[in-house]
């Protein structure tokens, strides 16, 4: 009979931009929220992985303000209704994020054993992982700050490494001797030959009070600002907003640099499981299912005389002839073509896009909103056409526009229209007109998604031409 898994309080870190996975990963929909390896997002697979850890109810998700509804909705899709989402008004790296979640976990006087997991990694689940979580729990109960080290299978230079001591009193946990940040392939090969080195997984376990005590000693200014951000934060309905000014003043640093490399209490639990941080397209190809020719395809793809390629189609047919070791990623508004060996250099493209202020860097053509989504299907000098999808029970904000009028045509479902002082229902094939400057709103009172075609016309069609008066999602 196997022992029950330990009762962790789980924290999932949902930050990160995933810029090397452009064009699928965008600033408003980064890699942790996209379906990259299967039908679920990386975040959803991480949430499911908590079963192996025996994590208590109410997992905690720490994410940027811009991603709050995506994170909460993806948890709900798995039937997780009690997740607490902690919202960072500014990106301050992993150490402040972990501290904020730990403080929130202790707010009722508890002192739980915390399990910290990135949301954007792929990790083999099963008995090996469950055993490692159980070993880490016991080490954390003895006062250790635990990290998990993946047994390396190749001299990869894109990962950080952890050098360990020989097993001691807390075996199988090993004392950490040092951290090494992304060594050269030659050095990484020597690490594997020497033994005692592990890939740094970015996962941690610790007793809440022990971690905060070490942070008070090693990073007191950081802890002070996080405490202020939590104390003056606010929240309801499972969302907690950290205070903006207090968190902005917090030093930005990673958990490794701020705490783990400086503490005397760091230990590593070896973990011999398949793992990837899915940092670039070559890593995606490496973990994907492939044909006998080494090709991995998604979507409407036809290959001829092509080998070892990764080809992803989102919206149209993609065909290739005579390609070797090539990545092709097609979306509705952008296409990436790159040699697989140059996957890390895609970040350089992203930096160029920033200087060009390209919208393709920020979002896909179909943009997610808390009420649903919209897809910009056509535009011209004084018009824009969108396909709008509104979830059942959802409502757009009460708003007006200074520079544009709108025509709405219901394609499917039922729409409740608020147009000035009038309120009425529209069904399939019916339409309405919203004059420039009129206060209006749109609601889906039905049980199926509402789809409408919106035609905007006017002198200026930017998304910032919105004056909101009421909003059920707190955006006023």
Secondary structure, DSSP 8 states (H G I E B T S, - for coil): --------EEEEE-----GGGTTTSBTTB-GGGS--SSSS-HHHHHHHHHHHHT--SS-EEEEEGGGHHHHHHHHHHTT----EEEEESS--HHHHHHHHHHHHHTTTS---EEEEEESS-EE--SHHHHHHHHHHHHHHHTT-EEEEEEE-SS--SSS-EEEE----TTTTSEEEEEEE-S--HHHHHHHHHH--EEEEEEEEEEEHHHHHHHHHHH-HHHHHHHHHHHHT-EEETTEEE--HHHHHTS----HIIIIITT-S-EEEEEE-S-EE---SHHHHHHHS---TTS-EEESSEEEES-BS-EEEESSS-EEEES-BSEEEEE-SS-EEEEEGGGGGGHHHHHHHHHHHT-GGGT--SEEEETTEEEEEEEEETTEEEEEEEE-TT-B--EEE-SSEEEEEEEEES-EEEEETTEEEEE-TT-EEEE-TT--EEEE--SSS-EEEEEEEEES---TT--EEEE-TTS--
